Amino acid sequence: MIPQDLYQAATNMLTRAYAPYSHFPVGAALLDANGQIYTGCNIENAAYGATNCAERTALFTAIAAGQRDFAALLITGKTKDVIWPCGTCRQVISEFCSPQMPVYLTNQNNQVQKITVAQLLPGAFSAEDLNYER
């Protein structure tokens, strides 16, 4: 079952996306452990490396607000199939979200795939990987 409040919040962000180059709007909604929803949309830039994805926008907004405990993430787009986050977003999600946290991959055609953060990025590079012998 898709969390309708997250789906609606992510869908609302599609109209706020700034995607003049790709014409590929993406919306995301992140639920914290207290029930608050943080939203994000993709924000492109003519220098493509300066672009920020919806998932990272939602996460960074929540983190800037002082939140670190998350319960679910939903991503949506106007895609044929469910939308998947890029590799950079997968790494950032794995940095701040529990491996067991649900991630809902959706589209605007009511398709949904529910996975976990661990399934999103198996073998994610973590802070523990920085501990090595010198």
URKA-V966002 format. One record per residue. N is the residue number from 1. RES is the residue in three letters. D_CENTER is the distance of its C-alpha to the mean C-alpha in Angstrom with 1 decimal. Layout:
# URKA-V966002
n->N res->RES d_center->D_CENTER
n->N res->RES d_center->D_CENTER
This chain:
# URKA-V966002
n->1 res->MET d_center->18.5
n->2 res->ILE d_center->15.4
n->3 res->PRO d_center->14.8
n->4 res->GLN d_center->16.2
n->5 res->ASP d_center->15.4
n->6 res->LEU d_center->11.6
n->7 res->TYR d_center->12.3
n->8 res->GLN d_center->14.6
n->9 res->ALA d_center->12.6
n->10 res->ALA d_center->9.8
n->11 res->THR d_center->12.9
n->12 res->ASN d_center->14.6
n->13 res->MET d_center->12.2
n->14 res->LEU d_center->13.3
n->15 res->THR d_center->16.6
n->16 res->ARG d_center->15.5
n->17 res->ALA d_center->13.8
n->18 res->TYR d_center->16.2
n->19 res->ALA d_center->16.6
n->20 res->PRO d_center->20.4
n->21 res->TYR d_center->20.5
n->22 res->SER d_center->18.2
n->23 res->HIS d_center->18.5
n->24 res->PHE d_center->15.1
n->25 res->PRO d_center->13.2
n->26 res->VAL d_center->9.5
n->27 res->GLY d_center->8.3
n->28 res->ALA d_center->5.4
n->29 res->ALA d_center->7.1
n->30 res->LEU d_center->7.2
n->31 res->LEU d_center->10.6
n->32 res->ASP d_center->12.8
n->33 res->ALA d_center->15.9
n->34 res->ASN d_center->18.1
n->35 res->GLY d_center->16.6
n->36 res->GLN d_center->15.3
n->37 res->ILE d_center->12.3
n->38 res->TYR d_center->10.4
n->39 res->THR d_center->9.1
n->40 res->GLY d_center->8.0
n->41 res->CYS d_center->9.3
n->42 res->ASN d_center->10.1
n->43 res->ILE d_center->13.3
n->44 res->GLU d_center->15.7
n->45 res->ASN d_center->18.8
n->46 res->ALA d_center->22.1
n->47 res->ALA d_center->21.7
n->48 res->TYR d_center->18.7
n->49 res->GLY d_center->17.9
n->50 res->ALA d_center->17.3
n->51 res->THR d_center->14.4
n->52 res->ASN d_center->11.0
n->53 res->CYS d_center->7.9
n->54 res->ALA d_center->6.1
n->55 res->GLU d_center->2.7
n->56 res->ARG d_center->5.9
n->57 res->THR d_center->7.9
n->58 res->ALA d_center->6.7
n->59 res->LEU d_center->7.1
n->60 res->PHE d_center->10.2
n->61 res->THR d_center->11.6
n->62 res->ALA d_center->11.6
n->63 res->ILE d_center->13.1
n->64 res->ALA d_center->15.5
n->65 res->ALA d_center->16.6
n->66 res->GLY d_center->17.6
n->67 res->GLN d_center->15.2
n->68 res->ARG d_center->14.5
n->69 res->ASP d_center->14.6
n->70 res->PHE d_center->11.6
n->71 res->ALA d_center->12.3
n->72 res->ALA d_center->9.5
n->73 res->LEU d_center->6.0
n->74 res->LEU d_center->6.6
n->75 res->ILE d_center->5.8
n->76 res->THR d_center->9.2
n->77 res->GLY d_center->11.6
n->78 res->LYS d_center->15.3
n->79 res->THR d_center->15.6
n->80 res->LYS d_center->18.4
n->81 res->ASP d_center->16.5
n->82 res->VAL d_center->13.1
n->83 res->ILE d_center->10.3
n->84 res->TRP d_center->8.9
n->85 res->PRO d_center->6.6
n->86 res->CYS d_center->9.3
n->87 res->GLY d_center->11.1
n->88 res->THR d_center->10.4
n->89 res->CYS d_center->6.6
n->90 res->ARG d_center->7.9
n->91 res->GLN d_center->10.5
n->92 res->VAL d_center->8.8
n->93 res->ILE d_center->6.8
n->94 res->SER d_center->10.4
n->95 res->GLU d_center->12.1
n->96 res->PHE d_center->11.0
n->97 res->CYS d_center->10.4
n->98 res->SER d_center->13.4
n->99 res->PRO d_center->14.0
n->100 res->GLN d_center->14.9
n->101 res->MET d_center->12.0
n->102 res->PRO d_center->11.2
n->103 res->VAL d_center->8.1
n->104 res->TYR d_center->9.2
n->105 res->LEU d_center->9.2
n->106 res->THR d_center->11.4
n->107 res->ASN d_center->13.4
n->108 res->GLN d_center->16.0
n->109 res->ASN d_center->18.7
n->110 res->ASN d_center->17.8
n->111 res->GLN d_center->16.8
n->112 res->VAL d_center->14.5
n->113 res->GLN d_center->13.9
n->114 res->LYS d_center->13.1
n->115 res->ILE d_center->12.6
n->116 res->THR d_center->12.1
n->117 res->VAL d_center->10.4
n->118 res->ALA d_center->13.9
n->119 res->GLN d_center->14.0
n->120 res->LEU d_center->10.9
n->121 res->LEU d_center->12.7
n->122 res->PRO d_center->16.3
n->123 res->GLY d_center->18.3
n->124 res->ALA d_center->15.6
n->125 res->PHE d_center->17.5
n->126 res->SER d_center->17.8
n->127 res->ALA d_center->20.1
n->128 res->GLU d_center->22.7
n->129 res->ASP d_center->23.0
n->130 res->LEU d_center->24.3
n->131 res->ASN d_center->27.3
n->132 res->TYR d_center->30.0
n->133 res->GLU d_center->33.7
n->134 res->ARG d_center->35.0
